[in-house]
Amino acid sequence: MTMIEDAPVATGPIVRSFAIDDLVVRSDGDGRTVEAYAAVFGQPTEINDHYGHYYEIIDRAAFDGVIKRGVKPAVFFNHARDIFGRPSEKWSAPIGVHRSIAADGRGLRVGAYISRTPAGDEALELMRDGAVDGFSFSGKPNRSKDVHPAKAGDLKTVVRQELGLAEYGPAVFRAYEGAKVLALRSQQLADGLAELTPDQLSELIDVLRTRVPDLAALGRSDDTKDADNTASPDIDVQAAGEFEAQRRQMAARLRGLTS
């Protein structure tokens, strides 16, 4: 009897970013309090993340529980990550302190005091100059509703009815510019192939072959393997040439997947 396992259910927080064209740095008081929308309600947005590919709408009451419970989220710059999505030592500490939160007709408006630290000063200047034009939050989707499309093949819509709020803050790339991040990551991966050994490349191909059908044809040919490990110089040159060709092909495919 063949056992069929259910597909793993995605878990974990979601990360969403929005434009901050209405960012306010209050000039009264300390002059370091920033106000912006961390989330926008009722706006269908195409999402492709670990939960799948779908349209998402954040319900107007999604953060009511957070507000009622008096949750005090952390304030980070770009989720404590660099532009490639890697943990950033520079931004690993909070840049400020959460001060206020409210839901209105447009979205979730938050206010934070930006600390007088080197990282806080830099983040504040980047926001004032307009160099950083996104504001983002992360939180666990506690309750959602799927709305299936009337036409087969169309994306479903997921309505986020209840969300948590772990942290928020200025973000380098907002949601509609995610392709920029993807392109940068793809370029970084392609450039990194130049440093791979034949064995490392073979291992990478094996992983990608199971996940990306378009790459299934890539891999080391059995004809190039030497059973007794006593390859002649001519065979070594041939193997090196095939390895270089595979590396270039892999780089081209990786770039093509995101073009």
KEBA-476119 format. One record per residue (C-alpha): x, y, z. Coordinates in steps of 0.25 Angstrom, whole numbers, padded with zeros to 4 digits, always signed. Example, Ala and Ser with C-alpha at 12.3 -4.5 7.8 and 13.67 -1.06 7.14 Angstrom:
<lotors>
+0049-0018+0031+0055-0004+0029
</lotors>
This chain:
<lotors>
+0000+0000+0000+0005+0014-0004+0005+0024+0007+0002+0038+0003+0006+0049+0012-0001+0063+0013+0007+0075+0008+0013+0082+0019+0005+0094+0024+0012+0107+0023+0014+0115+0036+0022+0127+0042+0020+0142+0041+0017+0150+0028+0025+0162+0024+0018+0173+0017+0023+0187+0012+0016+0199+0007+0020+0213+0002+0022+0224+0012+0019+0236+0003+0011+0241+0016+0023+0239+0026+0023+0250+0036+0035+0253+0045+0029+0262+0056+0036+0275+0057+0029+0278+0071+0035+0272+0084+0047+0263+0082+0047+0264+0067+0050+0249+0066+0036+0243+0066+0032+0237+0052+0018+0234+0048+0014+0225+0036+0005+0214+0032+0011+0201+0035-0001+0194+0027-0012+0198+0017-0026+0192+0018-0035+0187+0007-0024+0187-0004-0023+0175-0012-0008+0171-0014-0002+0160-0022+0007+0152-0012+0016+0140-0015+0022+0135-0002+0023+0123+0007+0008+0122+0008+0007+0121-0007+0003+0130-0019-0010+0138-0017-0016+0152-0015-0016+0157-0001-0026+0167+0006-0023+0172+0020-0037+0174+0027-0039+0187+0034-0041+0179+0047-0028+0171+0046-0020+0178+0056-0032+0181+0066-0027+0170+0076-0013+0176+0075-0018+0189+0079-0027+0184+0090-0016+0176+0096-0007+0188+0097+0004+0180+0089+0017+0188+0088+0024+0183+0076+0039+0185+0073+0044+0196+0063+0055+0191+0053+0061+0196+0041+0058+0187+0029+0054+0176+0039+0069+0175+0043+0073+0170+0030+0081+0175+0018+0076+0177+0004+0079+0163+0001+0070+0158+0012+0082+0153+0021+0083+0156+0036+0090+0170+0037+0099+0172+0049+0098+0187+0046+0083+0187+0048+0082+0176+0058+0078+0185+0070+0064+0193+0070+0066+0207+0064+0055+0212+0073+0043+0211+0083+0028+0208+0079+0020+0220+0084+0006+0219+0077-0003+0211+0069-0017+0213+0063-0026+0208+0052-0033+0217+0043-0040+0217+0029-0028+0215+0022-0019+0206+0030-0011+0204+0043-0004+0216+0046+0008+0215+0056+0017+0225+0063+0031+0222+0068+0042+0230+0075+0055+0228+0068+0067+0226+0077+0079+0235+0078+0089+0224+0073+0097+0224+0061+0088+0214+0055+0076+0222+0059+0082+0235+0054+0085+0229+0040+0071+0223+0039+0065+0236+0042+0073+0244+0032+0070+0233+0021+0055+0235+0024+0056+0250+0024+0064+0250+0011+0054+0241+0004+0065+0230+0002+0056+0220+0009+0042+0220+0003+0036+0208+0009+0030+0204+0023+0028+0190+0027+0022+0181+0037+0024+0166+0041+0013+0158+0048+0007+0144+0049-0006+0142+0042-0015+0137+0053-0028+0136+0045-0030+0137+0030-0041+0134+0020-0039+0128+0006-0048+0134-0005-0047+0125-0017-0048+0131-0031-0060+0129-0040-0052+0126-0052-0043+0113-0051-0028+0116-0052-0029+0130-0046-0022+0133-0033-0030+0132-0020-0031+0143-0010-0027+0142+0004-0033+0152+0014-0025+0154+0026-0035+0155+0037-0026+0155+0049-0011+0158+0049-0001+0159+0060+0010+0170+0060+0024+0166+0064+0031+0178+0059+0031+0189+0048+0040+0200+0043+0045+0207+0030+0048+0197+0019+0058+0198+0007+0048+0192-0003+0033+0192-0002+0024+0181-0007+0022+0186-0021+0037+0187-0023+0040+0173-0019+0046+0169-0033+0058+0178-0030+0061+0170-0018+0059+0157-0026+0068+0162-0037+0079+0166-0027+0078+0152-0020+0079+0145-0034+0091+0153-0038+0098+0150-0025+0095+0135-0027+0100+0135-0042+0113+0142-0038+0115+0132-0026+0115+0121-0036+0129+0125-0040+0134+0120-0027+0128+0107-0027+0136+0094-0028+0131+0083-0037+0126+0075-0025+0119+0087-0020+0112+0090-0033+0108+0076-0034+0101+0076-0021+0094+0090-0024+0089+0084-0037+0083+0072-0030+0076+0081-0020+0070+0090-0032+0067+0078-0040+0056+0074-0030+0050+0088-0029+0051+0094-0042+0047+0086-0054+0054+0095-0064+0067+0091-0058+0065+0076-0058+0074+0074-0070+0086+0080-0063+0096+0071-0056+0109+0063-0058+0109+0053-0069+0112+0039-0064+0121+0038-0076+0131+0048-0069+0132+0040-0057+0145+0032-0055+0142+0019-0048+0157+0016-0044+0160+0031-0041+0172+0030-0051+0168+0040-0061+0177+0044-0072+0181+0059-0074+0173+0060-0086+0160+0055-0079+0163+0065-0068+0163+0076-0078+0150+0071-0084+0144+0070-0070+0148+0084-0066+0142+0089-0079+0129+0082-0076+0129+0088-0062+0131+0102-0067+0120+0100-0078+0111+0095-0067+0114+0107-0058+0111+0117-0069+0098+0109-0073+0094+0110-0058+0097+0124-0057+0089+0127-0070+0077+0119-0065+0077+0126-0051+0077+0139-0058+0066+0135-0067+0057+0130-0056+0056+0144-0051+0056+0152-0064
</lotors>
